[in-house]
Amino acid sequence: MASVIGEVQSTLAAAAAARQRGQSNEELRLLEAALALAPGNPHALNARGMRALADGDPACARDCFTAAAAADPGEPALWLNVATACRALRDDEGEEAALERALGIDRLLFAGQLRLAELNQRRGRMARAAQGWAAVVQMASAMPDRPPGIADALQRGQAFLTAHGEQLSRELDAALGQELAALGPAARRFAACVDHTLGRRRIYHNECAGVHYPFLPADEYFDRAHFPWFDALEARTEAIAREAQALLARGGEALRPYVRQEPGTPENKWSALDNSLDWSACFLWEYGERNDAVCDLCPETAAALAAVPQKNHIPGKAPSAFFSILKPGAHIPPHTGVTNTRAIVHLPLVVPEGCRFRVGGETRPWEVGRAFAFDDTIEHEAWNPSSEIRIVLIFDVWNPHLTLEEQDLLRRFFEVTGRHERS
């Protein structure tokens, strides 16, 4: 038996050498000799199938590859060869079956995923093709060094997914566009779901540097209905803006850089703003302590803050309230906050053209006198591309999804942990 295997191997090696020399007839003679010695040898069958493909005989190739795969069913490359012959014969069902056999052995077989995606696209099964191309793109993107074939597959996959998403988007707009427009803001979550499904946006999650309260909705911008007192706050916009501008005109120590890092801090995303007045703040409240000097200079603003019904009074921690000043050309880089137990409120006071604010996957322009609240433990950033300063009143309140009982428990929790920190 060993001598037969050795003779088959040497015959196949001779056939390969003949192929290299371009002696196709000699190669074929040697392959037939190898099969005569061992008719069920998968190596000989596979080599004969490759010769048949080169000779333009895909039917013979399919028979050889199928027999080879039957002899060695755990080898995915043999099933890929069966699929190749079936494709040449335009046998879509046979090709699909062979590819599924190969992927059943190794689901991460790139060639198998690529060929199946191509097959489904060719057959017009676009949903399946999209799933397949998504797998191809994911696998190819993870490869640091991509040979030309992989790079081409990645490019084709991305192009298909883009076109598929655009087509699906057009169909959804035609089917749901009028209904979504009628719903307005009430359709925001559904629209985000659609955009994520189509690959047009990320879904961001809470990243808390401090206390992370579980099971709260990770909503980028809170629904305005949670803050019925926004109307009263907005009615004071003009007076609050006058006080903020007067305070800026006075200057002095009340205005300071918002970012102040400890000496020796390594270079990081905040370095450009470190101790810079490009982003500055003037605090009316800071970590639960009232700044009487600033509040006395801004009585309308102080009164507006005092009237807020959802204040989170926690000594040493909250609330904080300040005028946030962003100079022309300044950019606040993407970052996340400390705890999702709070909501951050913005009341825009002075907003030059082009200023905008992103929370998660949604970017909005500030509108003077139009308040909003967001979860700052979801990544957010801000831009002022204009030639004028931007001023916003910022303060924090309880996350509106917390019950009154939970708010009280959190106050007591922070009281105990605060005593421990001070000790």
C-alpha positions as CSV (number, residue, x, y, z in Angstrom):
1,M,0.0,0.0,0.0
2,A,2.8,2.4,0.9
3,S,4.5,1.7,-2.4
4,V,1.3,2.5,-4.3
5,I,0.9,5.8,-2.4
6,G,4.6,6.6,-3.1
7,E,4.2,5.8,-6.8
8,V,1.0,8.0,-7.0
9,Q,2.8,10.9,-5.4
10,S,5.8,10.6,-7.7
11,T,3.5,10.4,-10.7
12,L,1.6,13.5,-9.6
13,A,4.9,15.3,-9.1
14,A,5.9,14.4,-12.6
15,A,2.6,15.6,-14.0
16,A,3.0,18.9,-12.2
17,A,6.5,19.3,-13.7
18,A,5.1,18.5,-17.2
19,R,2.5,21.3,-16.6
20,Q,5.2,23.7,-15.8
21,R,7.0,22.8,-19.0
22,G,3.8,23.4,-21.0
23,Q,3.5,19.7,-21.9
24,S,-0.3,19.3,-21.4
25,N,-0.6,16.0,-23.2
26,E,2.2,14.5,-21.0
27,E,0.6,15.9,-17.9
28,L,-2.8,14.4,-18.9
29,R,-1.1,11.0,-19.5
30,L,0.5,11.0,-16.1
31,L,-2.7,12.1,-14.3
32,E,-4.6,9.2,-15.9
33,A,-1.7,6.9,-14.8
34,A,-2.0,8.1,-11.3
35,L,-5.8,7.5,-11.3
36,A,-5.3,4.0,-12.7
37,L,-3.0,3.3,-9.7
38,A,-5.5,4.8,-7.1
39,P,-8.9,5.7,-8.6
40,G,-10.2,7.2,-5.4
41,N,-7.1,9.3,-4.5
42,P,-8.4,12.9,-3.8
43,H,-5.1,14.5,-4.8
44,A,-5.1,12.7,-8.2
45,L,-8.8,13.5,-8.7
46,N,-8.3,17.1,-7.8
47,A,-5.3,17.4,-10.2
48,R,-7.3,15.8,-13.0
49,G,-10.2,18.2,-12.4
50,M,-7.8,21.2,-12.6
51,R,-6.5,19.8,-15.9
52,A,-10.1,19.5,-17.2
53,L,-10.9,23.1,-16.2
54,A,-7.8,24.3,-18.1
55,D,-9.0,22.2,-21.1
56,G,-12.4,23.9,-21.0
57,D,-14.3,20.8,-19.8
58,P,-16.1,21.9,-16.7
59,A,-18.4,18.9,-16.7
60,C,-15.4,16.5,-16.3
61,A,-13.9,18.9,-13.8
62,R,-17.0,18.8,-11.7
63,D,-17.1,15.0,-11.7
64,C,-13.4,14.9,-10.6
65,F,-13.8,17.5,-7.9
66,T,-17.0,15.9,-6.6
67,A,-15.2,12.6,-6.3
68,A,-12.2,14.2,-4.6
69,A,-14.5,15.9,-2.1
70,A,-16.3,12.7,-1.4
71,A,-13.0,11.0,-0.7
72,D,-11.8,13.8,1.6
73,P,-15.0,15.6,2.7
74,G,-13.3,17.7,5.4
75,E,-11.1,19.6,3.0
76,P,-12.9,22.9,2.1
77,A,-10.6,23.7,-0.9
78,L,-12.1,20.7,-2.7
79,W,-15.6,22.0,-2.3
80,L,-14.5,25.4,-3.5
81,N,-13.2,23.6,-6.7
82,V,-16.6,21.9,-7.1
83,A,-18.2,25.3,-6.9
84,T,-15.8,26.7,-9.5
85,A,-16.8,23.9,-11.9
86,C,-20.4,24.4,-11.2
87,R,-20.1,28.1,-11.9
88,A,-18.5,27.4,-15.3
89,L,-21.5,25.1,-16.0
90,R,-23.9,27.8,-14.8
91,D,-25.2,25.3,-12.2
92,D,-26.2,27.9,-9.5
93,E,-27.7,25.3,-7.2
94,G,-24.7,23.0,-7.4
95,E,-22.4,26.0,-6.8
96,E,-24.4,27.1,-3.8
97,A,-24.4,23.6,-2.3
98,A,-20.7,23.3,-2.7
99,L,-20.0,26.7,-1.2
100,E,-22.2,25.9,1.8
101,R,-20.2,22.6,2.3
102,A,-17.0,24.6,2.3
103,L,-18.3,27.2,4.7
104,G,-19.8,24.4,6.9
105,I,-16.2,23.3,7.5
106,D,-14.8,26.8,7.9
107,R,-17.2,29.7,8.2
108,L,-14.3,32.2,8.1
109,L,-13.1,30.9,4.7
110,F,-12.8,34.2,2.9
111,A,-13.0,32.7,-0.6
112,G,-16.1,30.9,0.3
113,Q,-17.8,34.0,1.7
114,L,-16.8,36.0,-1.4
115,R,-18.0,33.4,-3.9
116,L,-21.3,33.1,-2.1
117,A,-21.8,36.8,-2.0
118,E,-21.1,37.0,-5.7
119,L,-23.5,34.1,-6.4
120,N,-26.4,35.7,-4.5
121,Q,-25.8,39.0,-6.3
122,R,-25.7,37.3,-9.6
123,R,-29.0,35.5,-8.8
124,G,-30.6,38.7,-7.8
125,R,-31.0,37.7,-4.1
126,M,-30.0,41.1,-2.9
127,A,-30.8,40.7,0.8
128,R,-28.6,37.6,1.0
129,A,-26.0,39.2,-1.2
130,A,-25.9,42.2,1.2
131,Q,-25.4,39.9,4.2
132,G,-22.6,38.1,2.3
133,W,-20.8,41.2,1.1
134,A,-21.1,42.6,4.7
135,A,-19.2,39.6,5.9
136,V,-16.6,40.0,3.1
137,V,-16.1,43.6,3.9
138,Q,-15.7,42.9,7.6
139,M,-13.2,40.2,7.1
140,A,-11.2,42.1,4.5
141,S,-11.2,45.3,6.6
142,A,-9.6,43.3,9.5
143,M,-6.6,42.2,7.3
144,P,-3.7,44.6,7.7
145,D,-1.9,43.6,4.5
146,R,-4.3,43.0,1.7
147,P,-3.1,41.4,-1.5
148,P,-4.7,42.9,-4.7
149,G,-7.5,40.2,-4.8
150,I,-8.6,41.0,-1.3
151,A,-8.4,44.7,-1.8
152,D,-10.5,44.4,-5.0
153,A,-13.1,42.3,-3.1
154,L,-13.2,44.9,-0.3
155,Q,-13.8,47.7,-2.9
156,R,-16.5,45.7,-4.7
157,G,-18.2,44.8,-1.4
158,Q,-18.3,48.4,-0.2
159,A,-19.7,49.6,-3.6
160,F,-22.4,46.9,-3.5
161,L,-23.4,47.8,0.1
162,T,-23.5,51.5,-0.7
163,A,-25.7,50.9,-3.8
164,H,-27.9,48.4,-1.9
165,G,-28.4,50.8,1.0
166,E,-29.3,53.6,-1.4
167,Q,-31.8,51.5,-3.2
168,L,-33.4,50.3,0.1
169,S,-33.4,53.9,1.3
170,R,-35.3,55.0,-1.8
171,E,-37.8,52.2,-1.3
172,L,-38.3,53.1,2.4
173,D,-38.7,56.8,1.6
174,A,-41.4,55.9,-0.9
175,A,-43.2,53.6,1.5
176,L,-42.8,55.6,4.8
177,G,-41.7,59.1,3.9
178,Q,-45.0,60.8,4.3
179,E,-45.8,59.0,7.5
180,L,-42.5,59.9,9.0
181,A,-42.8,63.5,8.0
182,A,-46.3,63.6,9.7
183,L,-44.8,62.2,12.9
184,G,-42.0,64.7,13.0
185,P,-39.8,64.4,16.1
186,A,-41.8,61.4,17.3
187,A,-40.2,59.4,14.5
188,R,-36.6,60.1,15.6
189,R,-35.9,56.8,17.2
190,F,-37.3,54.9,14.2
191,A,-35.3,57.0,11.8
192,A,-32.2,56.2,13.8
193,C,-33.0,52.5,13.6
194,V,-33.4,52.7,9.8
195,D,-30.1,54.7,9.4
196,H,-28.2,52.2,11.6
197,T,-29.7,49.2,9.7
198,L,-28.6,50.9,6.4
199,G,-25.1,51.6,7.8
200,R,-25.6,55.3,7.7
201,R,-24.9,55.9,11.4
202,R,-23.6,54.4,14.6
203,I,-25.6,53.7,17.7
204,Y,-23.6,55.2,20.6
205,H,-23.6,53.9,24.1
206,N,-23.0,55.4,27.6
207,E,-19.4,55.7,28.6
208,C,-19.3,56.9,32.2
209,A,-16.1,57.9,33.9
210,G,-17.9,57.8,37.2
211,V,-21.2,56.4,38.4
212,H,-23.0,54.4,35.7
213,Y,-26.7,53.9,36.5
214,P,-27.9,50.7,34.7
215,F,-30.9,50.2,32.6
216,L,-31.5,53.9,31.7
217,P,-32.3,54.6,28.1
218,A,-29.1,55.6,26.2
219,D,-30.8,58.5,24.5
220,E,-28.6,61.1,22.8
221,Y,-31.0,64.0,23.0
222,F,-33.8,63.7,25.6
223,D,-37.3,64.3,24.5
224,R,-38.4,67.8,25.2
225,A,-41.6,66.5,26.8
226,H,-39.5,65.5,29.9
227,F,-38.8,69.2,30.5
228,P,-42.1,71.1,30.7
229,W,-40.3,74.1,32.2
230,F,-38.2,74.7,29.1
231,D,-40.8,77.3,27.9
232,A,-40.3,79.4,31.0
233,L,-36.5,79.1,30.8
234,E,-36.5,80.1,27.1
235,A,-38.7,83.2,27.9
236,R,-35.7,84.5,29.8
237,T,-33.2,84.1,27.0
238,E,-32.8,87.7,26.1
239,A,-32.2,88.8,29.7
240,I,-29.8,86.0,30.3
241,A,-27.8,86.8,27.1
242,R,-27.5,90.4,28.2
243,E,-26.0,89.4,31.5
244,A,-23.6,86.9,29.9
245,Q,-22.3,89.5,27.5
246,A,-22.0,92.1,30.2
247,L,-20.0,89.6,32.3
248,L,-17.7,88.9,29.4
249,A,-17.2,92.6,28.9
250,R,-16.1,92.9,32.5
251,G,-13.6,90.2,32.2
252,G,-11.7,89.3,35.4
253,E,-11.1,86.1,37.3
254,A,-14.6,84.8,36.9
255,L,-13.8,83.8,33.3
256,R,-11.3,81.0,33.1
257,P,-10.3,78.2,30.7
258,Y,-12.6,75.3,30.9
259,V,-9.9,72.7,30.4
260,R,-7.2,72.8,33.1
261,Q,-5.0,69.7,33.2
262,E,-2.5,68.8,35.9
263,P,1.1,69.8,35.1
264,G,3.0,66.9,33.5
265,T,-0.2,65.4,31.9
266,P,0.9,63.5,28.7
267,E,-0.1,64.9,25.3
268,N,-3.8,64.0,24.6
269,K,-6.9,65.3,22.8
270,W,-7.3,68.1,25.3
271,S,-3.8,69.5,25.0
272,A,-4.8,72.1,22.4
273,L,-7.4,73.5,24.8
274,D,-5.4,73.1,28.0
275,N,-5.4,76.5,29.9
276,S,-6.7,78.1,26.7
277,L,-9.5,80.7,26.6
278,D,-10.6,79.3,23.3
279,W,-13.1,77.4,25.4
280,S,-13.7,79.3,28.6
281,A,-16.4,79.2,31.3
282,C,-17.9,81.5,33.9
283,F,-19.5,79.5,36.7
284,L,-22.7,80.5,38.6
285,W,-22.7,77.1,40.3
286,E,-19.8,74.7,40.5
287,Y,-20.1,71.2,42.0
288,G,-23.0,72.1,44.2
289,E,-21.5,75.4,45.4
290,R,-23.2,78.8,44.5
291,N,-20.8,81.4,43.2
292,D,-22.4,84.4,44.9
293,A,-20.3,87.0,43.2
294,V,-21.3,85.9,39.7
295,C,-24.9,85.2,40.6
296,D,-25.2,88.8,42.1
297,L,-24.0,90.1,38.7
298,C,-26.5,88.0,36.9
299,P,-29.7,88.1,38.8
300,E,-32.0,87.1,35.9
301,T,-29.8,84.0,35.2
302,A,-29.7,83.1,38.9
303,A,-33.5,83.4,39.2
304,A,-33.9,81.2,36.1
305,L,-31.7,78.5,37.6
306,A,-33.5,78.8,40.9
307,A,-36.8,78.1,39.2
308,V,-35.6,74.9,37.6
309,P,-37.7,72.1,39.2
310,Q,-35.4,69.1,38.4
311,K,-32.3,70.4,40.2
312,N,-30.0,67.7,41.5
313,H,-28.5,69.2,44.7
314,I,-25.6,67.0,45.8
315,P,-23.0,68.9,47.9
316,G,-19.6,68.7,46.4
317,K,-20.9,67.3,43.1
318,A,-24.0,69.0,41.6
319,P,-25.4,71.1,40.2
320,S,-23.0,73.0,38.0
321,A,-24.1,75.9,35.9
322,F,-21.9,78.1,33.7
323,F,-21.7,80.3,30.6
324,S,-19.7,78.3,28.1
325,I,-17.8,80.6,25.6
326,L,-16.3,79.1,22.5
327,K,-14.0,81.4,20.5
328,P,-13.9,81.7,16.7
329,G,-12.5,78.6,15.0
330,A,-12.5,76.5,18.3
331,H,-13.4,72.9,18.3
332,I,-14.2,70.8,21.4
333,P,-13.1,67.2,20.6
334,P,-15.2,64.1,21.0
335,H,-15.6,63.2,24.7
336,T,-17.9,61.7,27.3
337,G,-19.0,62.7,30.8
338,V,-19.0,61.3,34.3
339,T,-22.4,59.9,35.1
340,N,-25.6,59.1,33.3
341,T,-27.7,60.0,36.4
342,R,-27.8,63.6,35.0
343,A,-29.0,65.4,31.9
344,I,-27.1,68.4,30.6
345,V,-29.2,71.4,29.5
346,H,-28.0,73.9,26.8
347,L,-29.7,77.3,26.5
348,P,-28.1,78.9,23.4
349,L,-27.6,82.7,23.9
350,V,-25.2,83.9,21.2
351,V,-24.9,81.6,18.1
352,P,-23.0,82.7,15.0
353,E,-23.8,81.0,11.7
354,G,-22.3,77.5,11.3
355,C,-22.0,76.6,15.0
356,R,-23.0,73.1,15.6
357,F,-23.1,70.3,18.3
358,R,-23.0,66.6,17.9
359,V,-24.2,64.0,20.4
360,G,-23.7,60.4,19.2
361,G,-24.9,60.1,15.6
362,E,-26.9,63.3,15.5
363,T,-25.5,66.8,14.8
364,R,-27.7,69.9,15.4
365,P,-27.1,73.6,15.1
366,W,-27.7,75.6,18.2
367,E,-30.7,77.9,17.9
368,V,-30.8,81.0,20.1
369,G,-33.5,80.6,22.8
370,R,-34.2,77.0,22.0
371,A,-33.2,74.8,24.9
372,F,-32.4,71.1,24.7
373,A,-31.1,68.4,27.0
374,F,-28.7,65.5,26.3
375,D,-26.9,62.6,27.9
376,D,-23.2,63.7,28.1
377,T,-22.0,60.1,28.7
378,I,-22.7,59.6,25.0
379,E,-19.8,60.9,22.9
380,H,-20.3,64.5,21.9
381,E,-18.3,67.4,20.4
382,A,-18.8,71.0,19.3
383,W,-17.6,73.4,16.6
384,N,-17.5,77.2,16.1
385,P,-16.3,77.7,12.6
386,S,-17.4,81.4,12.6
387,S,-15.5,84.6,13.2
388,E,-17.5,85.4,16.4
389,I,-17.8,84.0,19.9
390,R,-20.5,81.5,20.7
391,I,-22.2,81.6,24.2
392,V,-24.4,78.9,25.8
393,L,-25.8,78.6,29.3
394,I,-25.1,75.0,30.4
395,F,-26.3,73.3,33.6
396,D,-27.2,69.8,34.8
397,V,-30.4,68.3,36.2
398,W,-31.5,64.8,37.1
399,N,-31.8,62.3,34.2
400,P,-35.6,62.4,33.6
401,H,-35.8,58.6,33.5
402,L,-34.9,58.4,37.2
403,T,-37.8,58.1,39.6
404,L,-38.1,60.5,42.6
405,E,-37.3,57.6,44.8
406,E,-34.1,56.8,42.8
407,Q,-33.1,60.5,43.0
408,D,-33.4,60.4,46.7
409,L,-31.4,57.2,47.0
410,L,-28.7,58.7,44.8
411,R,-28.5,61.8,47.0
412,R,-27.9,59.6,50.0
413,F,-25.5,57.4,48.1
414,F,-23.4,60.5,47.1
415,E,-23.6,61.8,50.7
416,V,-22.1,58.6,52.1
417,T,-19.4,58.3,49.3
418,G,-18.7,62.0,49.7
419,R,-17.9,61.6,53.4
420,H,-15.7,58.6,52.6
421,E,-13.8,60.6,50.0
422,R,-13.3,63.6,52.4
423,S,-12.0,61.3,55.1
